[in-house]
Amino acid sequence: MQNREIFMKKCLELAKKGMGYVSPNPMVGCVVVFNDEIIGEGYHNLFGNAHAEVNAIENVKDKSLLKNATLYVNLEPCVHFGKTPPCSDLIIKHKIPKVVIGSVDSFSEVAGKGIEEMQNSGIEVIVGVLEKESRELNKRFFTFHEKKRSYVILKWAESIDGFIAPKNQTVPFWMTSNESKKLVHQWRSEEDAILVGRITAEKDNPSLTVREAEVNNPIRIVIDKDLKLSTDLNLFNTEAKTLIFNSIKSVEKDTNKFIKIDFNNLIESILQELYKQNIQSVIIEGGSKTLQSFIDTNMWDEARIFTTNKTLAKGVKSPTIEGEIISEDKIGEDELEILCNE
């Protein structure tokens, strides 16, 4: 059992390399083991490219060893034709006798069918090795397919006296240290989309792009009920795609897509539309009203809260939230607390 966990940990380490590159696919790593030695390894590195199992098998120099090897993978091998052929077929073709899996794939096109196909071909399949860790790694993927909505991350920075912005703010205001700013850009690179409300877009004029890491920009989303925002704002430039949730029209122009939604059930409508757009994860970056709306409807999974050493005395109050503390860290001069929704 101990060796199984060692090899599965290696799969998870490999899988993490796909963070920010493979969505809407899950992050998957794979190793091929012969006589307790890894003879091949691989991971899914880019959406549309070969899957982890394909890369791991290809990495094995002596293919004759495969018929006596064990394949480890953190997610059930696919059984359907998507961007690439089924991985289960490849495993069967090479007569690999044993497959160890971290977690079952809850995507409806797979959902146990890959396991069943391999078992019907005489392959011994073991499921559930480091299952909790495997599901945690792909929490966005599992939330999307099991709850039929995006994985929702709330993010804000607050002063030591509990404000997220100065009173009567007229110019863009950055609360945190450079170290925290760099971390936020890394976070953005890991998610499908980033969302702000109208006032945040107007006051801060953010680009909502990834400038501190060399990866694709997330989809930008702004809530602008009555379409009051100036199209000269950074959000509407062509650096990334922008969705504008509004109550007036649905139309697409250049990189900007206006989507009419129901503002009577705002958060539910937003999540329904994100699901339609195949967006598996979203960071909500403000403002306070928008963040509180997700909290009050209990439509959030994780909250990342920076507390700075700044004192504002008065201003826009921070959101009120309760959750399980999963980590507390020092980032530069700031304190970072991460909560999960119990």
Order of alpha helices (4+ residues) and beta strands (2+ residues): alpha-beta-beta-alpha-beta-alpha-beta-alpha-beta-alpha-alpha-beta-beta-alpha-beta-alpha-beta-beta-beta-beta-alpha-beta-alpha-beta-beta-beta-beta
